[in-house]
């Protein structure tokens, strides 16, 4: 430990510790070096985009002790990095997070970055982010579609507190509206051009096999019954009342996509392929939801 003097020293050492400890990577990073950078730089209050010369800066003893403490929590206690730093990145933006909300990591971020290319044909004027958690999907949509009004909903008041914090941090009060609602129950009687949802979708079997890091996330945001589709089925049933005639539903179901496809083999879910990794996200039009509505009743 005495040989660790600079920012770069700690990043390298932390990356080694993460590799040796076989921690789970997937809460925003997919490799030990990026994970170490996020952990070390955020703890020191430094940007991920600092100039290279900052990496050779010597650290004070207080800073070293602070880093050792937080590295031990990551390696030994398996606390996810975003909860230790209260910061998660999504669509190029930093969001405040803590253990009241799921850590942003949805592959829907790639769709937002690509302007929902080949999914929507016109710019959406009204967007609904259902089961918003930290608000990251809705706020990222607001960045991408500057002229759209975005409603974000969650059943958890604690989650909406976090979402409100992020709305204020990103100065989106004029464009993004948080709503306390169990799915569509308290959503305004209006229609949306685009509904985006990353609802709970982890089935019973997968819940029992999750890495330790997931134990810090709220169960309410993860588990969704035996087949993981408790909420998804309700969304498919009710979304038609909240979509414009040309409206689109985009929904993430993760590994539960297999069960969804098996239960509704005739429904033409458009399963989206991602360049940056990820699976289990579909889009479906309002017309298709109407045509196959009998399946969801």
C-alpha positions as CSV (number, residue, x, y, z in Angstrom):
1,X,0.0,0.0,0.0
2,X,2.9,2.4,0.7
3,X,3.8,2.2,-3.0
4,X,0.4,3.6,-4.0
5,X,1.0,7.4,-4.4
6,X,-0.9,8.7,-7.4
7,X,-4.4,8.5,-8.9
8,X,-3.0,6.2,-11.6
9,X,-1.5,3.9,-9.0
10,X,-4.9,3.5,-7.3
11,X,-6.7,2.9,-10.5
12,X,-4.3,0.1,-11.5
13,X,-4.3,-1.5,-8.1
14,X,-8.1,-1.3,-7.8
15,X,-8.5,-2.9,-11.3
16,X,-6.3,-5.7,-10.1
17,X,-8.3,-6.2,-6.9
18,X,-11.5,-6.3,-8.9
19,X,-10.2,-8.9,-11.2
20,X,-8.7,-11.1,-8.5
21,X,-11.9,-10.9,-6.4
22,X,-14.2,-11.8,-9.3
23,X,-16.7,-9.1,-8.5
24,X,-19.7,-8.7,-10.8
25,X,-19.4,-6.1,-13.5
26,X,-22.4,-4.8,-15.2
27,X,-23.7,-1.9,-13.3
28,X,-22.5,0.6,-15.8
29,X,-19.2,-0.9,-16.8
30,X,-18.0,-4.2,-18.3
31,X,-14.3,-4.3,-17.4
32,X,-12.2,-3.8,-14.3
33,X,-10.3,-0.7,-15.6
34,X,-13.4,1.3,-16.4
35,X,-14.9,0.2,-13.1
36,X,-11.8,1.3,-11.2
37,X,-11.7,4.7,-13.0
38,X,-15.3,5.4,-12.1
39,X,-14.8,4.4,-8.5
40,X,-11.5,6.2,-7.9
41,X,-12.3,9.4,-9.8
42,X,-15.8,9.9,-8.4
43,X,-14.6,9.3,-4.9
44,X,-11.9,12.0,-5.3
45,X,-14.5,14.3,-6.8
46,X,-12.8,14.3,-10.2
47,X,-14.4,14.1,-13.6
48,X,-14.1,11.0,-15.8
49,X,-12.8,13.4,-18.4
50,X,-9.8,14.9,-16.6
51,X,-6.6,15.6,-18.5
52,X,-4.0,12.9,-18.5
53,X,-1.6,14.9,-16.3
54,X,-4.0,14.6,-13.4
55,X,-3.4,10.8,-13.2
56,X,0.1,11.4,-12.0
57,X,-1.0,13.7,-9.2
58,X,0.1,12.6,-5.7
59,X,-2.7,11.9,-3.2
60,X,-2.8,13.0,0.5
61,X,-3.0,10.4,3.3
62,X,-6.6,11.3,3.9
63,X,-7.5,10.7,0.2
64,X,-5.6,7.4,0.3
65,X,-7.5,6.2,3.4
66,X,-10.8,7.3,1.9
67,X,-10.0,5.3,-1.3
68,X,-8.9,2.2,0.6
69,X,-12.1,2.2,2.6
70,X,-14.3,2.5,-0.5
71,X,-12.4,-0.1,-2.4
72,X,-12.9,-2.6,0.5
73,X,-16.6,-1.9,0.4
74,X,-16.6,-2.7,-3.4
75,X,-14.4,-5.8,-3.2
76,X,-15.3,-7.3,0.1
77,X,-18.9,-6.2,0.6
78,X,-19.8,-6.3,-3.1
79,X,-21.5,-2.8,-3.0
80,X,-22.0,-1.6,-6.6
81,X,-19.8,1.3,-7.5
82,X,-22.7,3.7,-8.4
83,X,-24.1,3.3,-4.8
84,X,-20.6,4.0,-3.4
85,X,-20.2,7.1,-5.5
86,X,-23.9,8.1,-5.8
87,X,-23.3,8.5,-9.5
88,X,-24.3,6.5,-12.6
89,X,-23.8,7.3,-16.3
90,X,-26.6,6.8,-18.8
91,X,-26.6,8.2,-22.4
92,X,-23.6,10.3,-21.7
93,X,-25.2,12.0,-18.6
94,X,-24.4,11.6,-14.9
95,X,-27.3,10.7,-12.6
96,X,-27.6,10.7,-8.9
97,X,-28.4,7.2,-7.5
98,X,-28.6,5.4,-4.2
99,X,-30.1,2.2,-2.9
100,X,-33.7,3.5,-3.4
101,X,-33.5,3.0,-7.1
102,X,-32.2,0.6,-9.7
103,X,-28.8,1.4,-11.2
104,X,-29.2,2.7,-14.7
105,X,-27.9,0.2,-17.3
106,X,-30.7,-0.4,-19.7
107,X,-29.8,-1.2,-23.4
108,X,-32.7,1.2,-24.2
109,X,-30.0,3.9,-23.8
110,X,-28.6,2.8,-27.1
111,X,-32.0,3.4,-28.7
112,X,-32.2,6.8,-27.2
113,X,-28.7,7.7,-28.5
114,X,-29.8,6.6,-31.9
115,X,-33.0,8.6,-31.8
116,X,-35.1,5.4,-31.8
117,X,-34.1,5.0,-35.4
118,X,-36.3,2.6,-37.5
119,X,-38.7,2.4,-34.5
120,X,-40.4,5.8,-34.6
121,X,-41.2,7.6,-37.9
122,X,-41.9,11.1,-36.5
123,X,-40.6,13.2,-33.7
124,X,-42.6,12.4,-30.5
125,X,-44.4,15.3,-28.9
126,X,-45.4,13.4,-25.8
127,X,-43.3,10.6,-24.2
128,X,-44.1,8.4,-21.2
129,X,-41.4,6.7,-19.1
130,X,-43.2,4.0,-17.2
131,X,-41.4,2.6,-14.1
132,X,-38.8,5.4,-14.2
133,X,-36.7,4.7,-11.1
134,X,-34.0,7.3,-11.2
135,X,-35.6,9.1,-14.1
136,X,-32.7,8.4,-16.4
137,X,-34.6,7.1,-19.4
138,X,-37.2,9.9,-19.3
139,X,-34.5,12.6,-18.8
140,X,-32.3,11.1,-21.6
141,X,-35.4,11.2,-23.9
142,X,-35.9,14.8,-23.0
143,X,-32.3,15.6,-24.0
144,X,-32.8,13.7,-27.3
145,X,-36.2,15.1,-28.1
146,X,-35.9,18.7,-27.0
147,X,-39.4,19.7,-28.1
148,X,-41.2,16.8,-26.4
149,X,-43.0,16.8,-23.1
150,X,-42.0,13.8,-20.9
151,X,-44.0,12.3,-18.1
152,X,-42.1,9.8,-15.8
153,X,-43.9,7.5,-13.4
154,X,-43.1,5.1,-10.6
155,X,-45.0,3.4,-7.8
156,X,-42.2,4.2,-5.4
157,X,-42.3,7.6,-3.8
158,X,-38.7,7.1,-2.8
159,X,-37.7,6.5,-6.4
160,X,-39.6,9.6,-7.5
161,X,-37.6,11.6,-4.9
162,X,-34.4,10.5,-6.7
163,X,-36.0,11.3,-10.1
164,X,-37.0,14.8,-8.9
165,X,-33.4,15.3,-7.8
166,X,-32.2,14.3,-11.3
167,X,-34.8,16.5,-13.0
168,X,-33.4,19.5,-11.0
169,X,-29.8,18.6,-11.6
170,X,-30.4,18.5,-15.3
171,X,-32.6,21.5,-15.2
172,X,-35.5,19.7,-16.9
173,X,-38.4,21.0,-14.7
174,X,-40.0,22.6,-17.7
175,X,-39.9,19.4,-19.8
176,X,-40.1,16.4,-17.4
177,X,-43.0,15.8,-15.0
178,X,-42.8,13.1,-12.3
179,X,-46.0,11.2,-11.4
180,X,-46.6,8.8,-8.6
181,X,-48.5,5.9,-10.2
182,X,-48.9,2.1,-10.2
183,X,-48.3,1.6,-13.9
184,X,-51.1,3.5,-15.7
185,X,-53.4,4.0,-12.7
186,X,-52.7,7.7,-12.1
187,X,-51.3,8.6,-15.5
188,X,-53.1,11.7,-17.0
189,X,-55.9,10.9,-19.5
190,X,-53.8,11.8,-22.6
191,X,-52.1,9.9,-25.3
192,X,-48.4,9.5,-26.0
193,X,-46.5,9.1,-29.2
194,X,-43.9,7.0,-27.4
195,X,-44.1,4.9,-24.2
196,X,-40.8,3.5,-22.9
197,X,-40.7,1.1,-20.0
198,X,-38.0,-0.8,-18.1
199,X,-40.3,-2.5,-15.6
200,X,-39.4,-5.2,-13.1
201,X,-39.0,-8.4,-15.1
202,X,-36.8,-10.8,-13.1
203,X,-38.4,-14.2,-12.7
204,X,-38.2,-16.3,-9.5
205,X,-35.4,-18.5,-10.7
206,X,-33.2,-15.7,-11.8
207,X,-33.8,-13.8,-8.6
208,X,-32.3,-16.6,-6.6
209,X,-29.2,-16.7,-8.8
210,X,-28.4,-13.0,-8.9
211,X,-24.9,-11.9,-7.9
212,X,-24.4,-10.3,-4.5
213,X,-24.3,-6.8,-6.0
214,X,-28.0,-7.1,-6.9
215,X,-28.9,-7.6,-3.3
216,X,-28.3,-3.9,-2.7
217,X,-30.9,-2.9,-5.3
218,X,-34.6,-2.6,-4.4
219,X,-36.5,-5.8,-4.9
220,X,-39.5,-3.8,-6.0
221,X,-37.6,-2.7,-9.1
222,X,-36.4,-6.3,-10.0
223,X,-38.8,-9.2,-9.2
224,X,-42.0,-9.7,-11.2
225,X,-43.4,-13.1,-10.3
226,X,-42.8,-16.7,-11.4
227,X,-42.2,-15.9,-15.1
228,X,-41.1,-12.3,-14.7
229,X,-44.0,-10.9,-16.7
230,X,-46.5,-9.8,-14.0
231,X,-46.2,-6.1,-14.9
232,X,-45.3,-6.6,-18.6
233,X,-48.6,-8.3,-19.2
234,X,-50.5,-5.4,-17.7
235,X,-48.5,-2.9,-19.7
236,X,-49.4,-4.8,-22.9
237,X,-53.1,-4.9,-21.9
238,X,-53.4,-1.2,-21.0
239,X,-51.0,0.7,-23.3
240,X,-53.4,1.1,-26.2
241,X,-55.5,3.6,-24.1
242,X,-52.4,5.8,-23.7
243,X,-50.9,5.7,-27.2
244,X,-51.7,7.9,-30.1
245,X,-52.9,6.1,-33.3
246,X,-49.3,5.9,-34.6
247,X,-47.9,5.4,-31.1
248,X,-45.1,2.9,-30.2
249,X,-44.5,1.0,-27.0
250,X,-40.8,0.1,-26.3
251,X,-40.4,-2.3,-23.3
252,X,-37.5,-4.2,-21.7
253,X,-38.1,-7.7,-20.4
254,X,-34.5,-9.0,-20.2
255,X,-34.2,-12.8,-19.9
256,X,-38.0,-13.1,-19.6
257,X,-38.2,-12.5,-23.4
258,X,-38.2,-16.3,-23.8
259,X,-41.3,-16.7,-21.6
260,X,-43.0,-13.8,-23.3
261,X,-42.5,-15.2,-26.8
262,X,-43.6,-18.6,-25.7
263,X,-46.8,-17.3,-24.1
264,X,-47.7,-15.1,-27.0
265,X,-46.3,-16.8,-30.1
266,X,-48.6,-15.0,-32.5
267,X,-47.8,-11.5,-31.3
268,X,-45.3,-9.8,-33.7
269,X,-42.9,-8.4,-31.1
270,X,-40.1,-6.5,-32.8
271,X,-37.0,-7.8,-30.9
272,X,-34.3,-5.2,-31.1
273,X,-30.7,-6.0,-31.7
274,X,-28.0,-3.9,-30.0
275,X,-24.5,-3.1,-31.1
276,X,-23.3,-2.4,-27.5
277,X,-24.8,-5.6,-26.0
278,X,-28.1,-6.3,-24.3
279,X,-31.3,-8.2,-25.2
280,X,-34.9,-8.6,-24.3
281,X,-36.2,-5.2,-25.6
282,X,-39.2,-5.2,-27.9
283,X,-41.2,-2.5,-29.7
284,X,-44.8,-2.9,-30.8
285,X,-47.2,-0.5,-32.4
286,X,-50.6,0.5,-31.1
287,X,-52.2,-1.1,-34.2
288,X,-50.6,-4.4,-33.3
289,X,-51.6,-4.1,-29.7
290,X,-55.2,-3.6,-30.8
291,X,-55.0,-6.5,-33.2
292,X,-53.7,-8.9,-30.5
293,X,-55.5,-7.3,-27.6
294,X,-57.4,-10.5,-27.0
295,X,-54.2,-12.2,-26.1
296,X,-53.5,-9.9,-23.1
297,X,-57.0,-9.9,-21.5
